[in-house]
């Protein structure tokens, strides 16, 4: 009998089994978009058509480990030292207050568009806002993944060079399909043809699904097409999908060193 394997599935279960849970394989990550249950993409004539199994988040919730589960899958470590919205000093940046409230509204999805793109040079607190958003979403029991473009590219080179393509595919699928994605530090140094293709795959998938996405970049919008390519730029610039804000001011790191 055919076995449905979700891209995030646990590979520990192998072979055919009469046990539906084993055959469908419960995934490691939350992929239910709040429904708590997931099903396979089967033909109508398949015996498992219409069958569902608990999502990983429901299993964790039943074990009273939902918050731990969400932190483990968030890309961040739970800590009292994590950046928060209250610790973001809006007085250090021009439009800092507006940027902070824009990100807070994105977290609560009190917005008309699902994407928020925060632009500005390094050192203006973009990463602070990203990590604060991630922590708040975990606190709201929402599946979220924080990552940087550098980390994505490093993992792609490492896993592909070690012939661990399956591991890379699962990681990429998580980024593309997690309910909330926080993609930090999209910079000009990551705009090789290889990185452009990976970024386009992520952007295009989330564009089609309209999943909430927070992106920060130090690339001015006028340079997006040159640095990221026309296809990615068209999607990022879609006013129906994304809101774009600009942080201005001197780097807080430079201020601290004076």
Backbone bond lengths (Angstrom), bond angles and torsions (degrees), N, CA, C in turn:
res aa  C-N    CA-C-N  psi(-1)  N-CA   C-N-CA  omega(-1)  CA-C   N-CA-C  phi
1 X - - - 1.471 - - 1.527 109.33 -
2 X 1.328 115.93 139.12 1.453 119.86 179.55 1.514 110.59 -63.83
3 X 1.330 116.02 147.47 1.462 120.57 -179.28 1.507 109.38 -120.59
4 X 1.328 116.74 122.56 1.462 120.54 176.79 1.519 109.59 -74.62
5 X 1.321 117.04 130.90 1.461 121.03 177.62 1.516 108.87 -127.00
6 X 1.310 116.18 110.00 1.459 120.42 176.85 1.522 108.89 -70.34
7 X 1.355 118.59 149.26 1.471 120.45 179.66 1.514 114.25 -55.22
8 X 1.339 119.16 -24.91 1.453 121.19 -178.78 1.532 111.84 -96.38
9 X 1.336 117.76 7.50 1.454 120.41 -169.48 1.512 112.69 -68.62
10 X 1.326 113.83 157.56 1.454 122.18 176.27 1.524 108.66 -80.55
11 X 1.318 117.66 126.28 1.453 121.36 -178.07 1.521 113.38 -81.85
12 X 1.332 117.96 1.23 1.456 119.81 -175.19 1.524 112.58 -69.28
13 X 1.346 117.76 -23.03 1.448 121.36 179.17 1.514 109.27 -94.91
14 X 1.317 117.74 120.92 1.457 121.30 -177.96 1.511 109.71 -129.74
15 X 1.336 114.71 159.02 1.454 119.67 176.21 1.515 112.30 81.52
16 X 1.349 114.52 170.05 1.453 120.60 179.59 1.517 110.37 -81.91
17 X 1.325 115.75 152.52 1.452 120.01 -179.79 1.508 108.41 -155.19
18 X 1.322 116.19 149.24 1.461 120.11 176.08 1.514 110.63 -75.47
19 X 1.319 116.14 -15.27 1.462 121.19 179.80 1.518 108.71 -77.62
20 X 1.340 116.29 115.62 1.464 120.08 -176.64 1.518 112.42 -61.92
21 X 1.330 117.55 -36.84 1.458 120.96 -178.97 1.522 109.74 -61.46
22 X 1.331 116.47 -40.90 1.460 119.84 178.97 1.512 110.20 -68.16
23 X 1.344 116.32 -42.85 1.461 118.80 -176.79 1.521 111.14 -66.08
24 X 1.325 117.65 -37.91 1.459 119.91 -178.17 1.517 111.91 -81.84
25 X 1.330 117.28 -27.89 1.453 122.90 176.79 1.534 112.64 62.96
26 X 1.285 116.37 101.06 1.456 120.95 177.56 1.521 109.78 -64.33
27 X 1.338 118.95 130.63 1.465 121.42 -177.45 1.522 111.94 -73.19
28 X 1.327 115.24 163.92 1.455 120.46 179.26 1.522 111.54 -81.97
29 X 1.331 117.57 -26.78 1.461 122.19 -174.50 1.516 111.04 -113.01
30 X 1.317 115.29 156.62 1.457 120.86 178.16 1.523 109.56 -72.02
31 X 1.340 115.76 122.88 1.467 120.68 -179.59 1.522 111.30 -133.74
32 X 1.341 116.84 18.12 1.461 120.31 -171.00 1.520 113.61 -95.25
33 X 1.338 118.06 -8.16 1.467 122.51 -177.91 1.522 111.68 55.98
34 X 1.350 115.16 39.33 1.450 120.21 176.04 1.512 115.53 88.90
35 X 1.333 118.41 -2.77 1.463 121.47 -177.14 1.529 112.62 -82.29
36 X 1.338 116.74 -19.18 1.473 123.66 178.49 1.526 113.72 77.29
37 X 1.335 118.17 -16.31 1.463 121.59 -177.95 1.531 108.95 -129.16
38 X 1.330 116.09 151.26 1.460 120.57 178.55 1.519 109.42 -134.64
39 X 1.323 115.39 155.99 1.456 121.00 177.48 1.511 110.35 -134.67
40 X 1.317 116.40 166.80 1.459 121.19 179.84 1.518 111.83 -88.98
41 X 1.318 116.00 161.16 1.466 122.31 178.94 1.530 108.19 -91.61
42 X 1.336 116.10 78.67 1.457 121.55 -174.67 1.531 110.63 -105.46
43 X 1.330 115.65 154.90 1.451 121.30 171.38 1.533 109.12 -66.44
44 X 1.337 115.48 156.64 1.462 120.45 -178.23 1.519 111.45 -58.35
45 X 1.325 116.75 -32.30 1.461 120.50 -177.71 1.525 113.27 -82.69
46 X 1.342 117.48 -6.93 1.470 120.55 -178.29 1.535 109.25 -72.84
47 X 1.328 118.31 140.61 1.474 120.09 -178.60 1.525 114.40 -62.33
48 X 1.333 117.31 -20.14 1.466 119.58 -179.72 1.533 112.91 -98.76
49 X 1.340 116.59 7.20 1.464 119.44 177.66 1.531 109.38 -61.38
50 X 1.335 116.56 128.05 1.458 121.61 178.27 1.506 114.69 86.22
51 X 1.334 117.40 -4.86 1.457 120.47 178.50 1.525 109.90 -83.35
52 X 1.321 116.95 149.69 1.460 121.24 -179.42 1.524 109.70 -134.08
53 X 1.337 114.99 158.62 1.464 121.57 175.13 1.527 107.63 -133.03
54 X 1.328 117.33 160.58 1.465 119.73 178.98 1.525 111.42 -63.61
55 X 1.314 116.40 139.39 1.461 120.39 171.17 1.529 108.08 -71.81
56 X 1.323 115.19 160.49 1.465 119.63 -179.76 1.526 111.54 -58.98
57 X 1.336 117.70 -31.73 1.463 119.99 -178.89 1.526 111.01 -68.44
58 X 1.336 117.22 -34.91 1.468 120.10 178.82 1.525 110.50 -69.70
59 X 1.336 116.15 -40.21 1.458 119.58 177.06 1.527 110.86 -60.75
60 X 1.350 116.18 -41.84 1.466 120.00 178.57 1.524 111.04 -67.45
61 X 1.330 116.47 -38.10 1.467 120.46 179.74 1.521 110.90 -63.93
62 X 1.324 116.80 -41.01 1.464 120.30 179.47 1.522 111.58 -65.65
63 X 1.332 116.07 -28.39 1.467 120.51 178.24 1.527 112.10 -90.41
64 X 1.345 116.28 8.69 1.468 121.82 -177.36 1.523 112.00 57.64
65 X 1.323 115.39 35.89 1.462 120.88 -179.48 1.528 111.64 -126.95
66 X 1.326 116.77 25.23 1.457 119.87 -176.04 1.522 111.77 -62.36
67 X 1.342 117.02 -46.98 1.470 119.64 -177.97 1.526 110.49 -63.37
68 X 1.323 117.30 -41.09 1.464 121.10 177.26 1.531 110.64 -62.77
69 X 1.321 115.92 -41.84 1.460 121.70 178.52 1.534 110.98 -60.90
70 X 1.320 116.41 -45.13 1.461 120.40 -178.68 1.524 111.75 -67.06
71 X 1.336 117.64 -40.49 1.466 120.08 176.99 1.526 110.83 -63.23
72 X 1.323 116.35 -42.64 1.463 119.79 -178.43 1.526 112.23 -62.45
73 X 1.320 116.64 -29.07 1.458 119.96 -179.42 1.506 114.43 -99.44
74 X 1.337 117.77 6.47 1.465 121.23 -171.59 1.522 114.67 -87.70
75 X 1.339 117.43 -14.08 1.454 119.85 -174.47 1.514 113.03 85.24
76 X 1.325 117.55 -0.32 1.456 123.09 177.81 1.527 109.97 -127.66
77 X 1.319 115.46 161.29 1.458 121.56 176.02 1.519 109.12 -101.86
78 X 1.307 117.30 135.42 1.458 120.55 178.30 1.520 109.74 -66.84
79 X 1.327 116.43 125.85 1.460 120.99 -177.76 1.516 110.08 -158.69
80 X 1.313 115.54 147.16 1.469 119.93 175.75 1.520 111.20 -68.77
81 X 1.328 117.23 -16.17 1.459 121.33 -179.76 1.519 113.07 -88.86
82 X 1.335 118.07 0.03 1.463 119.94 179.60 1.534 110.67 -62.77
83 X 1.333 117.29 144.10 1.466 120.02 176.84 1.529 111.31 -59.53
84 X 1.322 115.49 145.87 1.460 121.37 177.57 1.525 109.21 -130.38
85 X 1.310 115.86 165.69 1.467 119.21 176.56 1.529 110.59 -65.41
86 X 1.330 116.91 -36.03 1.466 119.65 -177.71 1.526 111.93 -69.24
87 X 1.333 117.16 -24.32 1.463 119.76 179.88 1.522 112.73 -91.78
88 X 1.318 117.39 2.08 1.466 121.35 177.64 1.521 108.74 -82.44
89 X 1.313 116.45 114.64 1.466 121.68 -176.83 1.527 109.93 -83.62
90 X 1.318 116.05 99.48 1.464 120.67 -176.06 1.519 112.43 -69.50
91 X 1.324 117.49 -18.32 1.461 119.99 -177.15 1.531 112.35 -74.59
92 X 1.314 117.12 -14.42 1.465 120.02 -178.77 1.523 112.84 -80.67
93 X 1.324 117.30 -13.42 1.449 120.38 -172.54 1.528 111.06 -131.70
94 X 1.301 116.03 143.43 1.449 120.27 171.02 1.525 107.91 -70.11
95 X 1.299 117.78 132.46 1.468 123.82 -176.88 1.523 112.47 66.58
96 X 1.337 117.62 18.01 1.458 120.60 -179.98 1.514 112.67 -61.42
97 X 1.327 117.10 -42.11 1.461 121.35 -179.66 1.527 110.31 -63.35
98 X 1.329 115.89 -42.48 1.461 120.30 179.76 1.529 110.62 -64.74
99 X 1.335 116.66 -42.02 1.461 120.67 179.37 1.523 110.70 -63.28
100 X 1.320 116.57 -44.98 1.469 120.95 -179.77 1.522 110.85 -59.30
101 X 1.320 117.59 -48.49 1.457 120.18 -177.66 1.523 111.86 -70.75
102 X 1.319 116.95 -28.32 1.465 119.81 175.65 1.521 110.49 -65.24
103 X 1.339 116.39 -42.19 1.460 120.19 178.93 1.529 110.25 -69.19
104 X 1.322 117.41 -40.62 1.468 120.31 177.71 1.523 110.90 -61.30
105 X 1.318 117.34 -40.97 1.468 120.70 177.96 1.520 111.04 -66.77
106 X 1.335 116.83 -34.96 1.468 120.30 176.78 1.530 109.79 -64.56
107 X 1.314 117.10 -42.70 1.469 120.81 178.64 1.522 110.20 -57.89
108 X 1.310 116.78 -44.64 1.468 120.72 -178.47 1.519 112.23 -82.19
109 X 1.346 116.02 -4.08 1.463 122.85 -175.32 1.521 111.82 55.02
110 X 1.337 114.65 36.41 1.463 121.15 172.64 1.521 107.93 -90.65
111 X 1.313 114.96 54.95 1.454 122.42 -174.51 1.521 108.84 -138.88
112 X 1.318 115.59 164.25 1.467 120.28 179.25 1.521 111.49 -94.49
113 X 1.338 117.33 -11.84 1.464 121.28 178.76 1.532 108.29 -130.16
114 X 1.343 117.99 148.93 1.470 120.13 -173.68 1.528 115.35 -84.58
115 X 1.331 117.80 -12.65 1.463 120.06 -177.77 1.521 110.83 -110.33
116 X 1.343 115.20 143.75 1.457 121.45 173.66 1.525 107.58 -130.40
117 X 1.317 116.40 127.45 1.460 122.12 -179.92 1.526 108.03 -117.94
118 X 1.330 116.05 118.92 1.463 121.85 -179.19 1.525 108.34 -105.88
119 X 1.318 115.85 119.66 1.460 121.78 -177.28 1.530 110.63 -109.57
120 X 1.318 116.23 157.14 1.451 120.91 177.19 1.518 110.70 151.91
121 X 1.330 117.25 158.33 1.469 121.08 179.25 1.520 111.72 -66.30
122 X 1.328 117.40 166.44 1.472 120.76 -179.50 1.528 111.95 -61.56
123 X 1.329 115.33 152.53 1.452 120.92 172.94 1.508 115.57 87.17
124 X 1.346 117.87 14.99 1.466 120.13 -177.45 1.525 113.24 -107.35
125 X 1.323 117.75 9.37 1.455 119.77 174.76 1.516 115.59 93.81
126 X 1.326 117.62 14.35 1.464 119.44 -179.54 1.532 111.27 -64.42
127 X 1.327 116.41 -42.74 1.464 119.70 178.91 1.527 111.04 -65.91
128 X 1.317 117.26 -37.35 1.470 121.53 176.18 1.530 109.97 -55.72
129 X 1.327 116.54 -47.51 1.456 120.20 -179.05 1.532 111.28 -66.44
130 X 1.322 116.37 -37.28 1.471 119.98 178.63 1.524 111.34 -61.96
131 X 1.317 115.86 -46.98 1.469 119.45 -177.76 1.523 111.19 -70.89
132 X 1.316 117.04 -34.31 1.463 119.93 175.42 1.526 110.06 -63.62
133 X 1.321 116.75 -41.41 1.464 121.03 178.54 1.518 110.78 -62.64
134 X 1.336 116.47 -42.89 1.466 120.73 -179.41 1.525 110.86 -62.21
135 X 1.339 117.01 -46.81 1.452 120.52 179.09 1.514 112.84 -61.71
136 X 1.317 116.88 -39.12 1.464 120.43 178.81 1.518 111.82 -66.32
137 X 1.329 117.16 -39.05 1.457 120.30 179.78 1.533 111.27 -66.51
138 X 1.333 116.55 -39.70 1.464 119.09 175.08 1.528 109.31 -61.35
139 X 1.331 116.37 -42.15 1.462 120.47 178.27 1.521 113.02 -62.63
140 X 1.329 116.12 -24.44 1.470 121.49 177.67 1.533 111.48 -91.79
141 X 1.345 115.72 8.34 1.475 122.19 -179.89 1.526 112.14 62.05
142 X 1.331 115.18 38.18 1.457 120.70 178.38 1.525 110.33 -109.08
143 X 1.332 118.83 137.26 1.463 121.18 176.79 1.525 110.89 -70.58
144 X 1.323 116.59 124.09 1.462 121.89 -176.73 1.514 108.52 -143.97
145 X 1.320 115.43 149.61 1.465 119.94 177.13 1.518 108.66 -133.74
146 X 1.353 115.49 122.30 1.460 122.22 175.38 1.521 108.81 -100.01
147 X 1.323 116.28 131.52 1.457 120.03 174.60 1.524 109.21 -154.47
148 X 1.320 114.89 164.54 1.459 120.84 175.62 1.518 108.75 -109.91
149 X 1.305 116.26 158.12 1.459 119.89 177.42 1.528 109.84 -63.60
150 X 1.332 116.71 -35.47 1.464 119.99 177.35 1.533 110.99 -58.48
151 X 1.332 116.31 -44.72 1.456 119.75 -179.50 1.529 111.38 -64.12
152 X 1.323 116.80 -41.22 1.463 120.35 178.59 1.527 110.62 -59.89
153 X 1.332 116.72 -46.92 1.460 120.09 -178.06 1.529 111.55 -67.69
154 X 1.321 116.76 -38.21 1.468 119.91 178.04 1.525 111.13 -63.00
155 X 1.320 116.48 -42.90 1.464 119.56 -179.79 1.516 111.23 -68.19
156 X 1.322 117.51 -37.04 1.460 119.46 179.45 1.528 110.62 -64.04
157 X 1.327 117.54 -43.49 1.463 120.38 179.68 1.534 110.93 -66.99
158 X 1.322 116.11 -42.92 1.460 120.11 -177.33 1.522 111.63 -64.74
159 X 1.319 117.41 -52.39 1.456 120.46 -173.60 1.526 112.37 -71.83
160 X 1.328 116.70 -36.78 1.460 118.78 179.44 1.524 110.59 -70.39
161 X 1.338 117.10 -39.36 1.467 120.22 179.00 1.525 111.45 -65.66
162 X 1.337 117.32 -26.17 1.466 121.74 179.64 1.527 111.86 -96.59
163 X 1.334 115.79 14.45 1.468 121.14 -179.46 1.527 112.28 57.28
164 X 1.328 115.63 35.56 1.464 121.19 176.75 1.530 109.91 -106.79
165 X 1.340 114.11 52.92 1.456 119.85 -176.43 1.515 113.50 -62.02
166 X 1.334 117.59 -33.96 1.465 120.14 179.47 1.533 110.76 -64.28
167 X 1.323 115.13 -40.05 1.464 119.81 179.17 1.518 110.36 -63.76
168 X 1.326 116.51 -41.98 1.466 121.38 178.18 1.530 110.59 -64.94
169 X 1.327 117.12 -41.72 1.464 120.78 -178.93 1.522 111.24 -62.55
170 X 1.339 117.42 -41.39 1.461 120.32 179.09 1.524 110.93 -65.87
171 X 1.334 115.87 -40.24 1.464 120.29 179.00 1.534 110.36 -63.57
172 X 1.330 116.36 -45.69 1.457 120.74 -179.81 1.525 111.18 -64.11
173 X 1.317 116.65 -39.38 1.460 119.99 178.98 1.522 111.64 -65.67
174 X 1.329 116.50 -35.25 1.461 118.94 176.47 1.526 109.83 -62.70
175 X 1.325 117.22 -46.15 1.462 121.12 179.74 1.522 110.79 -60.91
176 X 1.303 116.50 -40.02 1.464 120.32 -175.99 1.530 112.63 -74.13
177 X 1.341 117.64 -27.81 1.465 119.55 -169.92 1.526 115.49 -117.58
178 X 1.345 118.81 -7.58 1.463 119.56 177.35 1.527 108.95 -59.48
179 X 1.324 117.65 146.87 1.465 119.74 -174.93 1.529 111.73 -59.92
180 X 1.340 117.35 -48.70 1.461 121.32 178.39 1.528 108.93 -116.71
181 X 1.311 116.91 124.76 1.466 121.49 175.54 1.520 109.28 -114.85
182 X 1.340 116.16 131.83 1.457 122.22 173.54 1.520 106.55 -115.25
183 X 1.320 116.02 106.59 1.464 122.88 -175.30 1.532 108.87 -107.82
184 X 1.317 115.51 104.81 1.460 122.08 -171.33 1.531 111.54 -99.81
185 X 1.323 115.02 147.38 1.466 122.47 166.92 1.520 113.67 66.08
186 X 1.326 115.81 53.63 1.464 120.60 171.42 1.522 107.12 -80.44
187 X 1.346 116.55 102.90 1.458 120.44 -173.65 1.512 112.89 -118.87
188 X 1.306 115.59 170.44 1.456 121.20 -176.87 1.523 112.86 -67.44
189 X 1.337 116.34 -21.92 1.458 119.09 -179.07 1.518 112.99 -73.53
190 X 1.333 118.19 -6.82 1.455 121.29 -177.97 1.528 111.22 -112.25
191 X 1.306 118.09 33.84 1.461 120.23 -173.40 1.522 112.20 -115.46
192 X 1.340 117.09 39.84 1.463 121.00 169.03 1.525 108.16 -73.39
193 X 1.332 116.98 167.99 1.464 119.83 179.31 1.524 111.23 -59.20
194 X 1.347 116.72 -37.95 1.455 121.08 179.82 1.530 111.13 -65.45
195 X 1.321 115.85 -47.89 1.465 119.11 -178.92 1.529 110.94 -67.73
196 X 1.326 117.02 -35.30 1.464 120.05 177.37 1.519 111.05 -60.70
197 X 1.337 116.66 -40.67 1.465 119.85 -179.21 1.517 111.27 -67.99
198 X 1.324 116.73 -42.18 1.468 119.91 178.54 1.526 110.04 -62.53
199 X 1.326 115.97 -46.29 1.462 119.84 -179.43 1.524 111.12 -63.20
200 X 1.324 117.01 -38.10 1.462 119.29 178.52 1.521 110.76 -64.57
201 X 1.331 117.02 -41.55 1.463 120.02 179.12 1.533 110.60 -58.29
202 X 1.340 115.92 -43.73 1.464 120.46 179.50 1.525 110.52 -66.28
203 X 1.315 115.81 -50.09 1.462 121.00 -177.48 1.524 110.95 -62.01
204 X 1.323 116.86 -43.44 1.471 120.37 -176.50 1.524 111.32 -67.26
205 X 1.336 117.03 -42.35 1.464 119.52 179.71 1.519 111.22 -62.63
206 X 1.327 116.72 -45.78 1.458 119.60 -179.29 1.535 111.43 -73.44
207 X 1.305 117.10 -25.09 1.469 121.09 174.23 1.524 110.20 -64.80
208 X 1.338 115.83 -44.47 1.459 120.05 -178.40 1.524 111.62 -67.95
209 X 1.335 117.03 -36.61 1.466 120.59 -178.09 1.517 112.48 -89.01
210 X 1.346 117.00 -14.64 1.469 122.59 -179.83 1.530 112.19 58.73
211 X 1.327 116.58 34.23 1.456 120.59 177.75 1.529 110.15 -74.10
212 X 1.336 118.35 143.35 1.467 121.64 -178.26 1.530 111.69 -57.67
213 X 1.326 115.29 127.79 1.469 121.41 -174.70 1.525 109.68 -140.92
214 X 1.329 115.39 129.31 1.466 122.04 175.90 1.520 107.67 -112.08
215 X 1.324 116.73 124.40 1.465 122.13 -177.20 1.524 108.81 -125.70
216 X 1.335 116.59 136.44 1.461 120.09 170.74 1.519 108.98 -118.03
217 X 1.318 116.03 146.93 1.460 120.49 -178.74 1.521 110.56 -153.54
218 X 1.333 115.55 149.42 1.461 119.95 172.46 1.525 111.24 -100.72
219 X 1.329 117.11 9.96 1.459 121.63 177.91 1.525 109.17 -90.11
220 X 1.329 119.07 120.57 1.468 120.47 176.86 1.529 110.37 -60.05
221 X 1.319 116.61 147.14 1.462 119.61 -177.39 1.521 112.01 -58.61
222 X 1.311 117.49 -30.85 1.467 121.05 179.67 1.527 112.09 -65.09
223 X 1.346 117.47 -19.27 1.464 121.48 -179.15 1.519 113.19 -104.18
224 X 1.316 118.16 2.88 1.467 120.05 -176.10 1.519 112.80 -58.55
225 X 1.323 116.77 -47.01 1.469 118.74 -176.35 1.517 111.36 -62.88
226 X 1.315 117.01 -40.57 1.468 121.24 179.19 1.521 111.08 -65.78
227 X 1.317 117.94 -42.86 1.460 121.61 -173.46 1.528 113.56 -88.27
228 X 1.344 117.46 -33.22 1.460 120.89 -173.24 1.517 114.10 -110.42
229 X 1.337 117.18 -15.10 1.453 120.83 -177.18 1.517 111.67 96.98
230 X 1.325 115.45 155.72 1.462 120.64 -175.04 1.521 112.35 -66.09
231 X 1.337 117.68 -41.58 1.462 120.37 -175.16 1.524 111.54 -62.77
232 X 1.339 117.12 -46.47 1.472 120.20 178.53 1.519 110.70 -65.68
233 X 1.339 116.59 -40.60 1.461 120.64 -179.36 1.519 111.57 -61.76
234 X 1.338 116.98 -41.91 1.464 120.16 179.16 1.524 111.42 -58.47
235 X 1.320 116.67 -40.46 1.459 120.66 -178.02 1.527 111.09 -73.96
236 X 1.325 116.67 -43.00 1.467 120.07 179.58 1.525 111.90 -65.32
237 X 1.316 116.31 -28.41 1.469 120.63 -175.79 1.526 113.52 -90.57
238 X 1.306 117.43 -1.61 1.458 121.08 -177.51 1.532 109.73 -66.74
239 X 1.318 117.21 111.99 1.468 120.34 -175.82 1.517 112.49 -68.59
240 X 1.332 117.04 -18.92 1.463 120.48 177.23 1.524 110.49 -73.30
241 X 1.335 116.24 -25.96 1.460 121.19 -175.31 1.520 113.43 -101.92
242 X 1.350 117.37 -37.86 1.467 119.16 -168.57 1.518 113.33 -129.35
243 X 1.343 112.30 149.85 1.458 121.29 170.90 1.515 107.08 -110.80
244 X 1.335 117.07 138.14 1.460 121.23 -177.08 1.526 109.56 -122.49
245 X 1.333 115.58 130.32 1.458 121.02 178.58 1.529 108.85 -129.18
246 X 1.329 115.60 157.18 1.463 121.13 -176.86 1.524 109.54 -123.76
247 X 1.332 115.62 127.46 1.465 121.89 171.74 1.519 108.47 -94.05
248 X 1.331 116.35 134.97 1.459 120.71 179.89 1.526 109.65 -128.75
249 X 1.330 114.81 156.34 1.452 120.21 177.95 1.509 111.94 136.43
250 X 1.324 116.35 -179.53 1.462 121.58 177.86 1.511 110.20 -85.28
251 X 1.323 116.45 148.36 1.459 121.68 -179.34 1.527 110.69 -57.45
252 X 1.337 116.09 131.08 1.457 120.08 177.88 1.525 110.30 -66.21
253 X 1.337 117.30 -25.36 1.469 120.85 177.56 1.528 110.31 -68.10
254 X 1.317 116.74 -39.26 1.464 120.76 178.00 1.511 110.74 -68.85
255 X 1.344 116.34 -37.04 1.452 119.59 178.29 1.516 110.52 -64.14
256 X 1.341 115.68 -39.74 1.462 119.48 -177.74 1.517 112.80 -68.29
257 X 1.357 116.38 -24.09 1.466 119.48 -176.56 1.518 112.70 -89.13
258 X 1.306 116.91 -6.48 1.462 119.65 -178.46 1.531 112.03 -75.53
